[in-house]
Amino acid sequence: MEKTSQLSQLSKRIVEFEKKHHLNDTDFALLSRLSVEKVHALKAMYALPDEEEMQMLEEAFASKD
């Protein structure tokens, strides 16, 4: 999958998750154990998560579903 497409899908997934659970970026950062700056970069599609960060994101997504 193309990097831009991966970033776009991840960005949308984070935004939708935050809306569904009434979280702001700080709350999501605490839940995912990522920095707020990293959450902003992912949402703005400036950065891709590494393997460890992706695992942390998946755990965060699974924790509220």
Backbone torsions as a table, in degrees:
resi	resn	phi	psi	omega
1	MET	NA	141.1	-179.5
2	GLU	-65.5	143.3	-178.1
3	LYS	-57.5	-42.3	-179.7
4	THR	-61.4	-41.3	179.1
5	SER	-66.4	-41.3	177.7
6	GLN	-61.6	-45.3	179.9
7	LEU	-63.4	-43.6	-179.7
8	SER	-61.4	-45.7	179.6
9	GLN	-64.2	-42.6	179.7
10	LEU	-66.6	-42.5	178.4
11	SER	-58.3	-48.2	178.7
12	LYS	-62.2	-40.3	-179.3
13	ARG	-63.1	-42.4	178.6
14	ILE	-64.1	-47.8	-178.7
15	VAL	-60.1	-46.7	-179.7
16	GLU	-63.6	-39.7	178.7
17	PHE	-63.6	-45.3	179.1
18	GLU	-61.4	-43.0	179.0
19	LYS	-63.7	-47.3	-177.5
20	LYS	-59.3	-38.1	-174.9
21	HIS	-105.6	10.5	177.2
22	HIS	54.2	50.3	179.7
23	LEU	-110.7	147.7	169.4
24	ASN	-98.5	179.1	-176.7
25	ASP	-62.3	-36.3	178.7
26	THR	-64.9	-44.8	178.1
27	ASP	-61.0	-43.5	-179.9
28	PHE	-66.1	-38.3	177.9
29	ALA	-61.6	-43.7	178.1
30	LEU	-63.8	-42.6	179.7
31	LEU	-63.9	-41.8	-176.1
32	SER	-87.0	-12.4	-177.6
33	ARG	67.8	22.7	173.1
34	LEU	-100.4	162.0	176.1
35	SER	-73.5	155.7	176.6
36	VAL	-61.1	-37.5	179.1
37	GLU	-61.9	-38.9	179.1
38	LYS	-68.7	-40.7	177.3
39	VAL	-60.5	-44.3	178.4
40	HIS	-61.3	-43.3	-179.2
41	ALA	-64.5	-38.8	178.5
42	LEU	-67.3	-43.7	-179.9
43	LYS	-67.2	-33.7	179.5
44	ALA	-84.7	-2.0	179.0
45	MET	63.6	38.4	176.2
46	TYR	-96.7	-15.3	-174.7
47	ALA	-146.9	149.0	171.5
48	LEU	-101.9	143.4	176.7
49	PRO	-75.2	147.6	172.8
50	ASP	-79.2	-178.6	-174.9
51	GLU	-61.2	-43.1	179.7
52	GLU	-65.4	-42.9	178.7
53	GLU	-65.3	-37.5	178.1
54	MET	-63.9	-39.2	176.8
55	GLN	-62.9	-41.6	178.5
56	MET	-63.2	-40.5	177.6
57	LEU	-64.4	-44.7	-179.7
58	GLU	-61.8	-39.1	177.0
59	GLU	-64.4	-39.5	178.6
60	ALA	-64.8	-46.4	179.4
61	PHE	-60.4	-38.6	-177.8
62	ALA	-75.5	-23.3	-174.4
63	SER	-68.9	-24.4	-176.1
64	LYS	-110.6	-1.3	-178.2
65	ASP	-90.9	NA	NA
